[in-house]
Amino acid sequence: MESKRVSSYSYLRNGGRNGSGGGGSSIEVDLDSQLLKISAAFGSAQTTTDLHKLIKTIDSTTAQIDKTLSQKTVIESRKLQHELSGIELSRAKLSSTTEVSSQLSELFSSANDLGHTLTIKIKSLDSEINKVKDTLNFVTNIQLLKNNINQAFYALDHSDWETAAKCINTIKREVPEELINGEYASVVIPSTDVPELPTVTLSNWKVQLASTFQEKFNKAANDRDVPEMTKYFQLFPLIDNEEVGLACYSKFICSIIGDTSRSLIGSISGKQQMQSTTGVYSSIASQLFESISMMLSHHGPLIKKYYGATYEGALIFVINKIQGEIDSQIGLVSDTFYDVRRIDKVIQDVGLYKFPLLNRRLREGVAEDQQHQQQHSEFNGYDDQESEIVSVVSVGDLMGELASILHFWSLYCKFITTKYIQPPQGAPTELKLPQLIESSNFTSKIQSKLLPSFEILATYYFRRSIEKAISIEELPSLEPYLIASSTSTSPDQPPVSSVIDDTIFVLNTALRAIVDTSQPSAVKHFITEAYKIIHQDLLIGYIVKSLRENQPRYNSMLHLVQAPSASSSSHQSPGNTRSSTPVPDSIGAGSFFKGATTALGSVVNSTTAGAKEQSPKLINFVLLLNTLAMGQEYFTKIIDNIVRSNPEFLMQNFPFNNDSSKIEKIFTNEFLEPFISSTNKLIQENLIVLYNQSIRQNLTRLVNDFLPEVSNSYLIYSSSSLNDPTIMIKISSSWQALIRPYRQSFHKSLLFSKLLRLLVINLANLIEKKLMNVLEKFKVNELGALKLEKDLSFFISEVCEDNYDLREKFVRVTQLVLLVGMDDEEYDLSVQTIDNEGSEDDALGINWVLTPLERKKARQFRI
């Protein structure tokens, strides 16, 4: 019994793992719980009776377990039997599959052997087929070679050149070279009619046909038989003689170019009047290059059609061949121009001219200038025709005609480069000058002969034109610009010397001719020489000398004048013009400005009515300064028109090697900017001279009138004195009388604006010094400070008008007046802010330019 319990217990503890183990876990859990209960009962048993009960419980539990085990064993045995039956069935199926697999393996092995055998046989068959095809091709090519050789022989024998060429071309295209040179062909092809080897035969026939085609083409070219020429021209590629055909065609084009050139030159030969006509040779050059361009455009498609497929660069080959003829013909045109126009003699004569007027001006010193002042009119009327060997007009014509010839050459170079040698592809690229142009004979002639001559002519033309302009100088009258009127504005066209008008015209003409040459070296040379001429002869020799000769006498002034047709009705007083305006109720700012305007008109009118005679030197000085300013303005416009207004202009004339950007820098950096710098310096220097000689004394008088040294100026005790406009009316009148003549006669931006700035700077300094002196002597009270501030505000507005940049020049004076006008509380606040923070901006928001010491000193003037 005990052993049975133990075995049952052991089985259950193993979870029924002797069998299937499906319900082992649940039985084990149940067994554990029963065991725990029995252990608990055993531990709590006190008597024998308790132990007997426990034994009974154990027995019943053991019986129950045995029963459960028996049932589970039966179930697991059935399941195991079922699984064994399934395994046995699978084994039977697997045996059948294994047998079928063995049969398939045997089948595949036999199929593989068969496939290998078939592959060997197919490869062998393919090899035989290829051999048959090769043999067939070989036989066919031999037959084709033999037939075409026989046909070519027959065609040559009967002078059927076209057929012969086609037969040779067929052999070249369809029969392999190695077959023609092979042993078999050398055996079967030669015959009694054609005994040579095929290679020798074809080579001889090509030479024979090339010679025949060349002869026939040249004969047709001489007869101008275009269909016959085309017929033989297209045969050269068939016999591998493209270069011979292109050379023949190039020779034909060269003959046309030569005929055209001779025809154009012959049209004026013996016609003296036509030869002397300006521009006739540039017209010939234009027609010649136009004819060349049209020929290339018309013949280009024909060359591409017959030679494009077999000869790359056929057109470039032709251009290289005809370039020599083009050089020859345009060289003939230029040489004829050079000889007929006697350029060598002109250059020799030009070299003998010494520019006496300009050199005399440059040699003169200050003492000589003073000696010649009274002879100025005689100098202006100086007639140098006797010393002039070559007319400047004829030199200008020669320069323009030679520039046109060079311009047409440049257009031709650009045409062949962009159309044939370096055609545009996708993004724009920098054009390079082709080697055939760079090394051409005419390019060498330009550099060695034409360009040096052109540079000499251009330099002479420019300098001689300036000399002549100075010799016939006319100065306009300044009086029409000094007429008094209700409004005063700067003139759109300030009065200037005729010299600058002539110089501008000559410079523009010369620069256009220089650019037309399309030669960067010519531009560089002329710009260098032109700036030297302008600087030495125009600026120093003429303008600077003339400015020194015409320095205004001390304290001479320009005055406004009455219009010749002026009447009382045409000059109504401002008071009458405002007759319909209501009178203000009280005396104030409105009545002040009204009174100032009315008085201004009367003062100006009285000034002009009783004006002294204008100073001739001062008038000439003003005209010369205008001449300098207008020269800067117009020179800038000329360069801008060439460089910036039309960006394509330089690109069209200088298309190669990024020359256009280099030319732009030459114009700007080597001509315009130095000229502007020189003229600005001269303008500034002579404005200071004008200020010191003519304006300074009047400006000092104006400041003295504005701040009179009297005790009651700014120690006032009544509103009537505060609003008294008398002094301001006088100041306004004096200022307008001083500034209006210059406003109405000076160039606005380059002269008047700079003069006004110079006057404002000096006014600010003079007023500051004068104000400090006046306040130091007489002090100022509260009403006086208000009047001072009001007067200064009016004065600044009168002088600066709406120019706030000029108003900034009075900032020290305005701060000085502000200080004496502050009440004690405001002043203490500003001082306290600086003491505490050390800042230049005080609590009142004022950015002080006066130092604390200066502010302290100014404040002491207030009483």
Beta strands, then each sheet from edge to edge (+ up, - down):
end
